Amino acid sequence: MESPTSSLRTEAQITVATAWWNGLSDAWKQAFNEVALRRSSTEPLGDEMLLTVFNSANHRFAGPTAPYPNMSFELEDLSGLVGLPNSEVVVVTFHKLTHIREAVNFKNLRSLFIYNNQITSLDGIEGLTGLKELYCNVNEISSLKPLEALTSLHTLYCNYNQLSQLEGIGEQHADTLENFYCMPNPNLKESVAMRFEREVGIRCKRA
């Protein structure tokens, strides 16, 4: 039997989760419906599923052209993930993201998969100092500067972007960044990558 204290705690959680849900765009409401309940709808999820989604640490949204899609349409932003308290792994791949500014809110994030989008900038990611994995390959990113302070990074895939320099990754990353896949990048010369390896001490791997 649920105690009165536990019941009150659950009701409070539902109130917070409902407020989050009500603030979502229709696109994100449909996204959560498709992923959680496999239905094309913007209707509320129901209290039990709402709490499951709201409190989850893992969120995966693979667009319709992904190898293993769980959605029928493409998202254009990360706004639906703002306000989720426990997010540690976020996967939003094969969509139409052009930026990740909402990532500034993802303080507990450990892994971020945003490959195969249309992202031009990593602005918003600067404060995610606990981030260990970033897969931002196959986008339109031209600078890694926002990653300067992300010294917990262990794995970074940034191949197939618009990078011509590797500024932003430096000696501060050398002790932890074991998997740095920055090649191929159409605008990144082999000579630039080789000089980076000599000066910084991190191997530029080819995916």
C-alpha positions in Angstrom: 0.0 0.0 0.0 1.3 3.4 -1.0 2.0 5.7 1.9 0.5 9.2 2.1 4.0 10.7 1.8 4.8 8.6 -1.3 1.4 9.4 -2.8 2.0 13.2 -2.3 5.5 12.8 -3.8 4.0 11.1 -6.9 1.3 13.7 -7.3 3.9 16.5 -7.1 6.0 14.7 -9.8 3.0 14.4 -12.0 2.2 18.1 -11.6 5.8 19.0 -12.6 5.8 16.5 -15.5 2.4 17.7 -16.8 3.7 21.3 -16.8 6.7 20.2 -18.9 4.4 18.3 -21.3 2.0 21.3 -21.7 5.0 23.4 -22.7 6.0 21.1 -25.6 5.5 21.9 -29.2 3.1 19.6 -31.1 6.1 18.1 -33.0 7.7 17.0 -29.7 4.4 15.8 -28.3 4.0 13.6 -31.4 7.7 12.5 -31.1 7.2 11.2 -27.5 3.9 9.5 -28.5 5.6 7.7 -31.4 8.7 6.7 -29.4 6.9 5.8 -26.1 3.6 4.4 -27.4 4.1 3.9 -31.1 1.1 6.0 -32.1 0.8 9.1 -34.2 -0.8 11.6 -31.8 -0.2 14.7 -29.8 -2.5 13.4 -26.9 -1.1 13.2 -23.4 0.8 10.0 -22.5 -1.1 9.2 -19.4 0.3 9.6 -15.9 2.3 6.4 -15.7 4.0 6.7 -19.1 4.5 10.5 -18.6 6.5 9.9 -15.4 8.5 7.1 -17.1 9.4 9.5 -19.9 10.0 12.5 -17.7 12.3 10.6 -15.3 14.2 8.6 -17.9 18.0 8.9 -18.3 18.0 7.8 -21.9 16.2 9.4 -24.8 16.4 8.1 -28.4 14.8 9.8 -31.4 15.9 8.3 -34.8 14.4 9.9 -37.8 12.7 8.1 -40.7 15.9 7.8 -42.8 17.9 6.2 -39.9 18.9 2.5 -40.2 16.7 1.7 -37.2 14.1 4.5 -37.1 11.6 5.0 -34.3 9.9 8.1 -35.7 8.0 8.9 -38.9 9.1 12.6 -39.2 12.1 14.8 -38.6 12.6 17.2 -35.7 14.0 20.6 -36.1 15.2 21.4 -32.5 16.0 19.9 -29.1 13.4 22.0 -27.2 11.4 18.9 -26.1 14.3 17.7 -24.0 14.6 20.9 -22.0 13.4 20.4 -18.4 13.9 16.7 -18.2 15.8 16.2 -14.9 17.7 13.0 -15.4 18.9 13.0 -19.0 22.3 11.3 -19.4 22.1 9.9 -22.9 20.4 11.8 -25.7 20.1 10.5 -29.3 18.6 12.7 -31.9 19.9 11.5 -35.3 18.8 11.7 -38.9 16.7 14.8 -38.3 16.8 18.5 -39.4 18.6 20.1 -36.4 20.5 23.2 -37.4 21.7 24.2 -33.9 21.9 22.7 -30.4 21.5 25.9 -28.3 19.0 24.1 -26.0 21.9 21.8 -24.9 22.9 24.5 -22.4 20.2 23.0 -20.2 21.5 19.4 -20.3 23.7 19.6 -17.2 23.8 15.9 -16.4 24.5 14.7 -20.0 27.2 12.1 -20.5 26.6 11.0 -24.1 25.2 13.1 -27.0 24.4 11.6 -30.4 23.4 14.2 -33.0 24.9 12.8 -36.2 23.3 13.1 -39.6 21.6 16.5 -39.1 22.2 20.0 -40.5 23.9 21.5 -37.5 26.2 24.5 -38.3 27.4 25.3 -34.8 28.0 23.6 -31.4 27.1 26.7 -29.5 25.2 25.7 -26.3 27.4 22.8 -25.4 30.1 24.8 -23.7 29.0 24.1 -20.1 28.5 20.4 -20.4 31.8 19.6 -18.7 30.7 16.1 -17.7 30.2 15.1 -21.4 32.1 11.9 -22.2 30.9 11.1 -25.7 29.9 13.4 -28.6 28.9 12.1 -32.0 28.3 15.1 -34.2 29.6 13.7 -37.5 27.8 14.3 -40.8 26.7 17.9 -40.2 27.8 21.4 -41.3 29.9 22.3 -38.2 32.8 24.7 -38.9 34.4 25.1 -35.4 35.2 22.9 -32.4 35.8 26.0 -30.2 32.7 25.3 -28.0 34.4 22.1 -26.9 37.4 23.9 -25.3 36.4 23.3 -21.7 34.9 19.8 -22.2 37.9 18.0 -20.8 36.0 14.8 -19.8 35.5 13.9 -23.5 36.6 10.4 -24.2 35.1 9.9 -27.6 34.5 12.6 -30.3 33.3 11.9 -33.8 33.3 15.1 -35.9 34.2 13.7 -39.3 32.2 14.8 -42.4 31.7 18.4 -41.4 33.0 21.7 -42.6 36.1 21.8 -40.4 39.3 23.4 -41.7 41.0 23.7 -38.3 40.8 21.7 -35.0 41.0 24.7 -32.7 39.0 24.0 -29.5 40.7 20.6 -29.0 44.0 21.1 -27.2 46.5 19.7 -24.7 43.8 19.9 -22.0 42.0 17.0 -23.7 45.1 14.8 -24.2 44.7 12.7 -21.1 41.1 11.7 -21.8 40.3 12.0 -25.5 41.2 8.5 -26.7 38.9 8.4 -29.7 39.1 11.5 -31.9 37.6 10.9 -35.3 38.1 14.1 -37.3 38.9 12.6 -40.7 37.7 12.8 -43.3 36.6 16.4 -43.4 36.5 17.9 -46.9 38.2 21.2 -45.8 40.7 19.7 -43.3 44.1 19.2 -44.9 46.2 16.2 -43.9 49.1 18.6 -43.1 46.9 20.5 -40.6 45.9 17.2 -38.9 49.5 16.1 -38.8 50.6 19.3 -37.2 47.8 19.1 -34.7 48.9 15.6 -33.7 52.5 16.7 -33.2 51.6 19.8 -31.2 48.7 18.5 -29.1 49.5 14.9 -28.7 46.1 13.5 -29.8 45.8 11.2 -32.7 43.5 12.2 -35.6 41.6 9.0 -36.5 39.8 8.3 -39.7 36.3 6.9 -39.5 
